[in-house]
Amino acid sequence: MKAAIYRAYGSADGVRIEDVPTPEPGPGEVRIRVRAASLNHADIYMLRGWPYMLRLQSGLWRPKNNGIGLDFAGEIEKLGEGVADLRPGDAVLGEMTTPFSGRTRTIAEYLCVPAVQAVKMPSALSFEEAAVLPLAGCTAMFAVHDFGGLRPGQRVLINGAGGGIGVHAVQLAKHAGAIVTAVCSGEKASMVRELGADRTIDYRREDFTAEDIRYDVMIDLVSSRSPEECRRVLASDGRFVWAGSMESSPVLGPLRPLLRMASASRGAPGQRWDTINRKTISADLMKLVELHAEGAFRPVIGLRYPLAEVADAIRHMETGHASGKIVIAI
Ligand SMILES: NC(=O)c1ccc[n+]([C@@H]2O[C@H](COP(=O)([O-])OP(=O)(O)OC[C@H]3O[C@@H](n4cnc5c(N)ncnc54)[C@H](OP(=O)(O)O)[C@@H]3O)[C@@H](O)[C@H]2O)c1
C-alpha cells in the first residue's frame, strides 16, 4: 500500500509517498481502508521530533514510527479476532491514540487500530468532513464545554478563531448561547462571522487585551498575548482555557507559553486557568457526532490535498495561518 513516510526527523522535505506492507489486524483490531485524513500540529511536532524530550518516546536518533497522521475516516475492510460490534463496510472515523506503536499512521491507504478507536460515522458526513473532527473537533468541544463550561448569555473570546480548532469552537460556543468574540486576521473575519461570531477582532490592527471588556471565558489557541495581558480582560470569576501556541522551539516545543501560563495563573484567585490535556476517547467522538446531528456545527475544511501532495499540506500547516482544517484525500 502507499503511505506518507519519513525516515529521519526534519521537515516536510523528507516526507515521501512509499510502498510499504499493508498492515494485518491483530486481535481486537480492525483494518480500515482510509478515505481521508486530516493534519494537526501534533503531526508536525512528531515529524520534527520537537520538543527533543518527545524523542524519549518517539525514538532517540530516528523515529520509531515512520508514518504521519492521527485523524482518519474510512471503511472497515477486515476484522481482527474477537471484534464483534463492527462489520466490513462500516464507515468509521477516529483518532489514532497510540502514535508511537509499530503501526503505520493514518495518512496511508490502510490503517490498523484497536476497534475501540473506530466510531461509526453518520451518513450525513462525507469522509473528508468526518476526518477533520477527531482531534480538532474534540479539542474545540473540550474547550467550550468541558473546560469553558460556557452558559447562555456568557461572553467568550476565542483567540485563533480562523484555524482548525477555532472554526469549530466558534460554532459550538454560539450553539451554547454565548456571545462570541473571535480574534483572527482580517481576511478570515467574514468566514468566522458566518460561522456565528458576533464580533471579530483583527489582531493585526487591534489588541483585544487593551479593550474595556471582561470575558467570562477565554479560549486561547495561539498564545499571542501574555497571561498577564489576558488577565486584564478576564472576569474576576472567569475561566481561561489554553490549548496551544503558534510559538515552538526544538528544546521546549510549544511548552514555553504553557509554563508562562502555569506560573501566571497561580496568582489569580477566583479565576480558573486550565490547559486542555485530555486524550480523545470514543465516547468524546460520539458526543461530537451527536452535536453535529443536532446542528451545533458543521465541519470546516479549508484546503484539500491528494496523498501525493502531503508534503505541501504540511508546509501550509507550518505557516500557522491555516483556514479551517487541512484534509488529505486518499
Ligand atoms: N491541547 C490540545 O489537546 C490540542 C489539540 C490540538 C491542537 N492543539 C494546539 O492548538 C493550537 C491551534 O491548533 P489549530 O489546529 O487550530 O491550528 P491551525 O489550524 O494552524 O490554526 C491556527 C490559527 O491561528 C491563527 N493565528 C496565527 N497567529 C495568530 C495571532 N497572533 N492571533 C490570532 N490568531 C492567530 C491563524 O490564522 P490567521 O493568522 O490567518 O488568522 C490560524 O487560523 C496549536 O498550537 C495546536 O498545537 C492543542
The ligand as an SDF file (V2000), in Angstrom:
LIG
                    3D

 48 52  0  0  0  0  0  0  0  0999 V2000
   -4.2860   20.8450   23.8510 N   0  0  0  0  0  0  0  0  0  0  0  0
   -4.7420   20.0350   22.9230 C   0  0  0  0  0  0  0  0  0  0  0  0
   -5.3280   18.9890   23.1810 O   0  0  0  0  0  0  0  0  0  0  0  0
   -4.5430   20.4280   21.4920 C   0  0  0  0  0  0  0  0  0  0  0  0
   -5.0850   19.6450   20.4820 C   0  0  0  0  0  0  0  0  0  0  0  0
   -4.9220   20.0450   19.1870 C   0  0  0  0  0  0  0  0  0  0  0  0
   -4.1990   21.2050   18.9180 C   0  0  0  0  0  0  0  0  0  0  0  0
   -3.6470   21.9310   19.9210 N   0  0  0  0  0  0  0  0  0  0  0  0
   -2.8880   23.1850   19.6680 C   0  0  0  0  0  0  0  0  0  0  0  0
   -3.8220   24.2320   19.4370 O   0  0  0  0  0  0  0  0  0  0  0  0
   -3.2460   25.2120   18.5740 C   0  0  0  0  0  0  0  0  0  0  0  0
   -4.2030   25.5740   17.4470 C   0  0  0  0  0  0  0  0  0  0  0  0
   -4.3970   24.4410   16.6260 O   0  0  0  0  0  0  0  0  0  0  0  0
   -5.1700   24.5570   15.2490 P   0  0  0  0  0  0  0  0  0  0  0  0
   -5.2440   23.1680   14.7190 O   0  0  0  0  0  0  0  0  0  0  0  0
   -6.4080   25.3470   15.3810 O   0  0  0  0  0  0  0  0  0  0  0  0
   -4.1120   25.4030   14.3870 O   0  0  0  0  0  0  0  0  0  0  0  0
   -4.2380   25.9820   12.9000 P   0  0  0  0  0  0  0  0  0  0  0  0
   -5.2730   25.2330   12.1530 O   0  0  0  0  0  0  0  0  0  0  0  0
   -2.8640   26.0600   12.3390 O   0  0  0  0  0  0  0  0  0  0  0  0
   -4.7910   27.4420   13.1280 O   0  0  0  0  0  0  0  0  0  0  0  0
   -4.0850   28.4170   13.7850 C   0  0  0  0  0  0  0  0  0  0  0  0
   -4.8100   29.7480   13.5310 C   0  0  0  0  0  0  0  0  0  0  0  0
   -4.2440   30.7670   14.3410 O   0  0  0  0  0  0  0  0  0  0  0  0
   -4.3170   31.9860   13.6160 C   0  0  0  0  0  0  0  0  0  0  0  0
   -3.3140   32.8880   14.1410 N   0  0  0  0  0  0  0  0  0  0  0  0
   -1.9670   32.8970   13.8940 C   0  0  0  0  0  0  0  0  0  0  0  0
   -1.3960   33.8870   14.6050 N   0  0  0  0  0  0  0  0  0  0  0  0
   -2.3930   34.4990   15.3010 C   0  0  0  0  0  0  0  0  0  0  0  0
   -2.4240   35.5820   16.2120 C   0  0  0  0  0  0  0  0  0  0  0  0
   -1.3280   36.2700   16.5450 N   0  0  0  0  0  0  0  0  0  0  0  0
   -3.6110   35.9290   16.7590 N   0  0  0  0  0  0  0  0  0  0  0  0
   -4.7410   35.2590   16.4370 C   0  0  0  0  0  0  0  0  0  0  0  0
   -4.7720   34.2460   15.5610 N   0  0  0  0  0  0  0  0  0  0  0  0
   -3.6090   33.8630   15.0070 C   0  0  0  0  0  0  0  0  0  0  0  0
   -4.1100   31.5940   12.1810 C   0  0  0  0  0  0  0  0  0  0  0  0
   -4.8100   32.3390   11.2110 O   0  0  0  0  0  0  0  0  0  0  0  0
   -4.6890   33.8590   10.8130 P   0  0  0  0  0  0  0  0  0  0  0  0
   -3.4300   34.3710   11.4290 O   0  0  0  0  0  0  0  0  0  0  0  0
   -4.5820   33.8740    9.3240 O   0  0  0  0  0  0  0  0  0  0  0  0
   -5.9540   34.4480   11.3350 O   0  0  0  0  0  0  0  0  0  0  0  0
   -4.7290   30.2010   12.0990 C   0  0  0  0  0  0  0  0  0  0  0  0
   -6.0410   30.2690   11.5830 O   0  0  0  0  0  0  0  0  0  0  0  0
   -1.9240   24.6110   18.0990 C   0  0  0  0  0  0  0  0  0  0  0  0
   -0.8950   25.1860   18.8640 O   0  0  0  0  0  0  0  0  0  0  0  0
   -2.0290   23.1430   18.4260 C   0  0  0  0  0  0  0  0  0  0  0  0
   -0.7820   22.5520   18.6950 O   0  0  0  0  0  0  0  0  0  0  0  0
   -3.8320   21.5710   21.1920 C   0  0  0  0  0  0  0  0  0  0  0  0
  1  2  1  0
  2  3  2  0
  2  4  1  0
  4  5  1  0
  4 48  2  0
  5  6  2  0
  6  7  1  0
  7  8  2  0
  8  9  1  0
  8 48  1  0
  9 10  1  0
  9 46  1  0
 10 11  1  0
 11 12  1  0
 11 44  1  0
 12 13  1  0
 13 14  1  0
 14 15  2  0
 14 16  1  0
 14 17  1  0
 17 18  1  0
 18 19  2  0
 18 20  1  0
 18 21  1  0
 21 22  1  0
 22 23  1  0
 23 24  1  0
 23 42  1  0
 24 25  1  0
 25 26  1  0
 25 36  1  0
 26 27  1  0
 26 35  1  0
 27 28  2  0
 28 29  1  0
 29 30  1  0
 29 35  2  0
 30 31  1  0
 30 32  2  0
 32 33  1  0
 33 34  2  0
 34 35  1  0
 36 37  1  0
 36 42  1  0
 37 38  1  0
 38 39  2  0
 38 40  1  0
 38 41  1  0
 42 43  1  0
 44 45  1  0
 44 46  1  0
 46 47  1  0
M  CHG  2   8   1  16  -1
M  END
$$$$
